[in-house]
Amino acid sequence: MTEKHWYNWPFRHISWLANALRTAWLDIKNFRLFRKEMFALAADPKSKFRQLGLKISKSGNIVYLQKVLSQDQEAYLTDHQKTLLLRDLTMQEHEYLFTELMWGEYLITRFHDFETEDGTPSCCHGITFTFRPLVIDNWKIWRAVILWIIGLSLFTWIVIVKHWDVIWPFIIGLF
């Protein structure tokens, strides 16, 4: 086991930060690929995406659809039973997005209840599949990036102040 010294602290975290930044870059790349693929499928009238009744938001991160339950189902089923029924009704769309298109790692499924104008529950329910990046939403990554930027800025400032008599003639010589 290696001994931990105070002067090793920045180097212990460099590989973790580098891996997190690489994963964040892959998240951005995958989001752009997801948007491109979903907009292409939504534009094609013969695609399975359109046949299943899926739609995509303008921002491109949400795929959604609506399901209507009968009045009897709305009246006699509990909220938990309605959610299970909606899950069963959307199994085909779920399989398509999660396994056929292979976006299951990034998608979160949510069920939404709609109300009429007078506030009574409607028979219509919305189901959304939201693209959620793996790392970009993680607060630890942003905290580490901000601390590294602050640390590097302080280090740069200290180097400039300490060696200003050497740096100043070089800057003047540029102009």
N, C-alpha and C positions, 0 to 999 in steps of 0.2 A: 504494500500500500504506500502510495506516495504521500509525502508530507505536504500539508497545505501552508504556504507562506503568504504573507500579506501582499507581496509583490506579484503573485501569480493570479490575483483575482480577475484582472481583465481577460486573461488568456483562457481561464476556465469557462467563460461565458461566450467567447467568440464563436465556437462551433455551434452552440445552441442558437445564438442569434443568427448566424449564417444559415442554419437549417430553417429557422422560422422565416427569414426573409425569402429564402428560396421557395418555401411553401406558399408564402403570400404572393410571390410572383406567379406561381402555378395557379393559385386561386383566381388571379386577375385574368390569366390566359384562358382558364377553363370557363370563366364567366363570359368572356368574349365569344368563345366557341359555343357555349350554351345559347347565347342570344342569337348568334348567326344561324345555328341549327334550328332553333324554334321559329324564328321569323321565316326561314326557308320552308319549313313544314307547314306553317300557317298560310303561306302564300300559295302552296300547291293544293288545288281543289281535290285531287285524287289521293292525297296522303291519308294515312290512318289517323293522323293528328286531327284533321278536319272531319273525318268520318266518326270519330269518337265525340265530337262536339267540343273539343278543347279550344280555348282561346288564350291569347297571350297579352299581357299588359303592354302599355306603350314603352315603359322603361325596360321591358324584356326580362325581368327577374321573376315574374309571377305567371304561372300557367293556371288557368282557372276554368271551372265549368259549373253549371247549375243542375241540381236535381230536384224534382218535385215529388213529394210524398202525398199519398191520398189523405183525405180528411179523416178517415178512420185511423190511419197510422198516426197522424198528428194528435188525434184526440186520446188514443188509448196507450200509446207507447211513452215510456219515460225518456228523459233526455239521453241517458246512457244507451237505451235500446235504439233510439233514433240514430245515434252516432254509429252503433254497430251495423245497423241497416244501411246507412249511407256508406260505410266502409265496404260492405258487401256489394252495394250497387256500383261503386267506383273501382272495383277490383280490376276490371279490364283496363281502365285508364292508368291505374297504379302500376300494373304489370308492364304496360307499354312504356311508361316514362322511366320506371325504375330498372327494368331488366332488358327490354328490347333496345331502348336508347342508352341504357347504362348511366343514368344520372342519379341513381339512388343515393349515392354518397353525399350529394349536395342538396337534395330536395327535402323539404319539410312539408308534411301534409297537415292542413288545418281545415276544420269544418266551421262554417258560419251560419247562424240562423238569421233570417230576414224577418222584419216586421212590416205590417201594413201602415198606412198613414195615421190610423187612429191608435197605434201602439199594440195591436194584437199580433200574436205570432202568425207568420205566413207559412204556407205549405212548401215554399221554395227555400232551398238551402244552397249555399255556395260552398264549393270545395276548392281550396287553393293549394297549389304546389309551389312553394316559395324556394328560390335558389338561395342558399345560405353558404357562404364561403367557410372553409374550415378554420383558417387562421386569421383572416382580416378582422373578424368580429371579436377576436380574443384580446382583452385589455392588456394582458401580460406582454404581448408583442409590441403594442403601441407604447407601453411604459418603457420597455427595454430600448426601443428605437429612440424615444425622446431623451432618455438618460444618456445613451451613447452620443447623440448629437450634442447635448450639453457638455458632456465630458470632452469630446473632441474639440468643441469650440473653446472651452477653457484651456485645454492643452495648447491649442494654436495661439490663443491670446497670450499665454505665458511665454511661449517661445518667441513670439514677436516682440513682446516687451523686453525680454531678457537680451535679445540679440538685435535691438532696434538700431544700434550704431552700425551694424553690418548690413541690415536690410535697407535702411533709408537711402544710402548712396545707390544701391541697386535699383530702387524704385525711381529715384530721380533720373538715373541713366536711361530708363525706358522712354522718358518723354524727351 
